[in-house]
Structure formats: C-alpha cells, structure tokens
Amino acid sequence: MKKIEINNYFDNFPIEPELQLALLEKYHQKYPASHFVTFFYLKMLQERNPKKYEAIKSKLLLSIPNRTEFHNCKLEYFTTHEMKEENIDEIAFLTAQLQQNIPKIKYDPQKHNAEINLAEFGEIEDIEFISETLAMVYADQGYTGKAVQIIKKLMLQNPEKNTYFAALIENLKNSINSNKNLEESNNYK
C-alpha cells in the first residue's frame, strides 16, 4: 500500500484531525472540480468518517481519474513541527555534502577541441510568433501576402476556426484585387 504524506501537498495543514477534515471539506466545496482536492477529501473521509464516505462515494469517485491509486494508498499525517525538523535535517545534510564535494568543470584538452565551433552544430529553432492581430497589421500596411500566409498557419493550428479564417482570406484576396483595379484605373487617367 502506497503512503501519501498529506503535509507535502497542503501548506500549514492543521494538526487536529477535525480541523483537517473540515479544511478539506471547505476546499472541496470551493473547488468541486479539482481531482486533487476530491482525492484527499474522499480518502480522509474514508479513514475518519466511513459512514459519510459511503453516502457520497458513488458520486465523487467518478471524478477521480485514477481510482486504483485511490484504493491502494494510505494518508500519513505529520505535525508542522515534525515536518520542519525533518526538512531542516535533510537540508543540513545536503548542504554539508555539497560543501565537501564542490562540483567543478574540468577542462580536458583531449575531449575539447578549440578548433571546432560547437555553436555551428547546435540546432537553432526559428520561432515565429503569429496571431490574427499580426495578420491584420500586415494587411493594413499593405503586406496582404504575409497576412494570408499567417492566416493559413492559424488555420492549421485552429482547425475549428477554418471557416472563419477562410472568409478572412477571401476578404484579403478581394481587397488585393480591388486595390489592383484601383491602381490600374489610376494609371489610365
């Protein structure tokens, strides 16, 4: 059976069992869709108030994604004082270990060749920020081709808005054609 230390999941968890259950019940009422809170609330009810647990388990167990883990675990409770002492001891131990063995980067000329520029071999990711607003800015500035390209990329990212983006592209293409017709008529005058 897996043991879960509840103090690792909630800050300033009360020591008194009645307050613990009341706090989890309050959290459950405030965040009823939280799988996390429901998990701990039901587990504590199961251990401390089996009658109430039996009354509500059929409704709330359905909201827990991993019911196997729920049934195969046991909550452990520690006082805040015990948790602080345990953490302080562990931190002191880790700090002492780090001070004894300070990590250093060692240069080995056989492994490192100064002639090679390793940055050339790194993969540089070309990040492109796109949005509908950017597309409209490009269109307003007369870069309708760039605007259409951005909207086509947005169509791939958001397939549920395909019809909206298709209409937008159609409007941009129509504005391109109307601008060309306007320029041609101005050239003939």
Secondary structure, DSSP 4 states (H G I P E B T S, - for coil): -EEEEGGGTSTT--SSHHHHHHHHHHHHHH-TT-HHHHHHHHHHHHHH-HHHHHHHHHHHGGG-S-HHHHHTEEEE---HHHHHHHHHHHHHHHHHHHHHS-------TTT--TT--GGGTSPPP------HHHHHHHHHTT-HHHHHHHHHHHHHH-GGGHHHHHHHHHHHHHHHHHHHHHHHHHHH-
